[in-house]
Amino acid sequence: MALIVEDGTGLDNADSYVSRADADTYVTNHGNESEWTSASDDDKDRALRIATAWLDGRYAGRWKGWRLRGNLQALDWPRDNVIDNEGYYLSYDELPAEIVIATIVAAVTHLTSSTPLNAPNAGGTIAAERSKVGELEHEVKYASSEQTELLSIPEIDRLLARHGLLTVSSDEYSRG
């Protein structure tokens, strides 16, 4: 089944923030991960769908602004009333580049990690892991098998926070 890529209008049936072709180009230009380039088109599409769902689940309730079409759209983006860290309103009818990049990094992580993003209790038991896609690095360190949170990918956290797409959580306030 072909990907239905969000085009900035708030589609009610979108299942990815990025096309396979755009993901292929990004990966080729930023690191040429062999697991990605050697994966089948179906596996890449599946990884992009899972990565999109992972982003929406991981950052649910933390995105700035509100959904452009409310519950009528399938995904959390596009959003309206989003102001970046420099005080500029983001266009409500297109996806920020950071969302596209985060989706690609998450999809590559899904294909290359020993713990896929959609694994039961993803985020538990891995002792250490590290991978790199261009300038973006993926590092996982877990010890507990009781973890129930979605897998954390620190470079995606930093990318989204740095560009002001996320609200600040109470944990971030407490860290000072």
C-alpha positions in Angstrom: 0.0 0.0 0.0 1.4 3.4 -1.0 2.3 6.0 1.6 -0.2 8.8 2.0 2.1 11.8 2.8 0.8 14.8 4.6 0.8 17.7 2.3 0.2 20.5 4.7 -3.6 20.5 4.4 -4.4 18.2 7.3 -5.3 15.1 5.4 -7.7 12.8 7.1 -5.9 9.7 5.8 -2.2 10.7 5.9 0.1 8.1 7.4 3.6 9.7 6.9 5.2 13.1 7.2 7.7 12.3 4.4 7.8 10.4 1.1 10.1 7.4 0.6 11.9 9.4 -2.2 12.6 12.3 0.1 13.8 10.0 2.8 16.1 8.2 0.3 17.5 11.5 -0.8 18.1 12.7 2.8 19.7 9.4 3.9 22.0 9.4 0.8 23.0 13.0 1.4 23.5 12.7 5.2 25.1 9.4 5.9 24.1 6.6 3.5 23.0 4.1 6.1 23.4 0.7 4.4 20.4 -0.8 6.3 18.2 1.9 4.8 19.5 1.8 1.3 19.4 -2.0 1.2 15.8 -2.2 2.6 12.9 -2.9 0.3 10.5 -0.2 -0.6 7.8 -1.9 1.5 10.1 -2.0 4.5 11.0 1.7 4.1 7.3 2.7 3.8 6.5 0.6 6.9 9.4 2.3 8.8 8.1 5.8 7.7 4.6 5.0 8.9 5.9 3.6 12.2 8.2 6.7 12.6 5.4 9.1 12.0 3.1 7.3 14.5 6.0 7.2 17.0 6.6 11.0 16.7 2.9 11.7 17.2 2.8 9.3 20.2 6.1 10.4 21.8 5.4 14.2 21.6 1.6 14.1 22.0 0.5 17.0 24.3 3.9 18.7 23.9 3.6 20.2 20.4 3.1 23.9 20.2 -0.1 25.3 18.7 -3.0 23.2 17.7 -3.9 20.9 14.8 -4.9 22.8 11.7 -8.1 20.8 11.3 -8.5 19.4 14.8 -9.6 15.8 15.0 -10.4 15.8 11.3 -6.8 15.3 10.4 -5.0 12.0 10.8 -1.7 13.3 12.1 -0.6 15.9 14.7 0.9 18.2 11.9 0.2 20.6 10.3 -0.5 22.9 13.2 -1.6 26.5 13.6 -0.3 29.1 16.0 3.2 27.7 16.3 5.8 30.3 17.2 9.4 29.2 16.9 12.2 30.0 19.4 13.0 33.2 17.5 9.5 34.5 17.7 8.4 33.7 14.1 5.1 32.1 13.3 5.5 28.9 11.3 3.4 28.6 8.2 0.3 26.6 9.1 0.0 25.0 5.7 3.3 23.2 5.5 5.3 20.8 7.6 8.4 22.2 9.3 11.7 20.7 7.9 12.4 19.5 11.5 9.3 17.3 11.4 10.4 15.7 8.1 14.0 15.2 9.3 12.8 13.8 12.7 10.6 11.3 10.8 13.5 10.2 8.6 15.8 9.8 11.5 13.2 7.8 13.4 12.5 5.6 10.4 16.2 4.9 10.0 16.5 4.2 13.7 13.6 1.8 13.4 15.3 -0.2 10.6 18.8 -0.1 12.2 18.1 -0.5 15.9 18.0 -3.7 17.8 14.8 -2.4 19.4 12.3 -1.2 16.7 10.2 1.8 17.6 7.0 -0.3 17.7 8.5 -3.1 19.9 6.4 -4.0 23.0 7.8 -1.8 25.9 10.2 -0.2 23.5 12.8 1.6 25.6 13.7 -1.2 27.9 16.7 -3.6 28.4 19.2 -2.3 25.8 22.6 -1.9 27.5 24.1 0.5 24.9 23.7 1.3 21.2 25.0 4.1 18.9 24.4 5.0 15.3 24.9 8.0 13.1 23.0 9.5 10.1 25.0 12.4 8.8 25.3 14.9 11.6 22.5 13.3 13.6 23.5 10.7 16.1 21.3 8.0 17.8 22.3 6.7 21.2 20.3 4.4 23.5 21.2 3.3 27.0 18.7 1.4 29.0 18.9 -1.0 31.9 15.3 -1.6 32.9 13.0 -4.0 31.3 10.1 -2.2 33.0 10.2 0.9 30.9 6.9 1.7 29.4 7.7 5.0 27.7 8.3 5.2 24.0 11.9 4.9 22.9 13.8 8.2 23.3 16.0 9.5 20.5 17.9 12.4 22.0 18.9 14.0 18.7 15.3 14.2 17.8 14.4 15.7 21.2 17.1 18.3 20.7 16.2 19.0 17.1 12.5 19.7 17.9 13.2 21.6 21.1 16.0 23.7 19.5 13.6 24.9 16.8 10.8 25.6 19.2 8.3 23.0 18.1 7.7 21.7 21.6 6.3 23.2 24.7 8.5 22.9 27.8 7.6 20.1 30.1 7.5 20.3 33.9 10.6 18.0 34.0 12.5 20.6 32.0 11.5 23.4 34.4 12.7 21.3 37.4 16.1 20.8 35.8 16.7 24.5 36.0 
